[in-house]
Amino acid sequence: MAGYFHAEGIVLKSRDYQETAQLLTILTLDHGKIDAIVKGVRKPSSSLRSGTQQLSRSRFLFYAGRNLATVTQCEVQSIYAPLRQDLGRLAYACYLVEIADSVVMPGQVNPVMYNLLKQGLEMLAAAPPVLVARAFEARTLKILGLEPRLDRCAACGGSLTGGGRVTVAPAAGGAVCPGCCGREGPEYRVMPGSIKIWQQLNHMQWRLLQRLQVSPARARELEEIMPAFLEYYLDRRLKSRIFINTIGGNDDDGTGKNRSAAGTPGNRLPGSQGGPGTGWR
Ligand SMILES: [Zn+2]
């Protein structure tokens, strides 16, 4: 592609470049991920500052050069102001952005992931951030074709049996029956109620998310297992989770009440064998 072209996009990353420029990574609706320079944007007088800051969604006019594209104009669609005024929501916004950045490969056009990110950022302004993050993870796994099997054993198709805690193994692709436990990588033990919430999240419309009732205990379990699933398949640690933990974002369980107990419940089974996920937690 050469010459000028328009694209709507969300700024995933921005870093300083040369004296007054910035180098952006922008996820666009129609052209995939684009690395682009914005010249002079660090000058106070630049008209491009607002629309090119990280998390902004804008309509850009690019010039495709030989190596890098250049942003020559941009028209702001949303800067997601409510997220910038709340450190907790901002941390979760960075988490959604990091997931989208990890999922979309260079050169890949992925309008479904773009629209998911756009919806996720919009929902973060209105719904409990923890629930938005879980719904976003569930949808991302579906987009990747990796929706976990949770109704029966993902390994043998058999019944999960009993009413006790269910074992979930990312490497197996979902829940596993007692007979298949201990065979495939890291495993987690979760309450059947948490599995039900996960199944709801897989199919729930965004607008219904605010009505979802999740107990603090289930929220904590899902906070551990759902990101672990995603990290297992992306084969990387999502760094913004550390930021969320640092600012105490985990303490908001999505129910409006802070947790009473500190720390994570440690649902990972002792002695679980590591697959590609070894050492992630
Ligand atoms: Zn089985």
Residues whose N, C-alpha, C, O or C-beta is under 5 A from the ligand:
A	BS01	ZN	C153 A155 C156 G157 G158 C177 C180
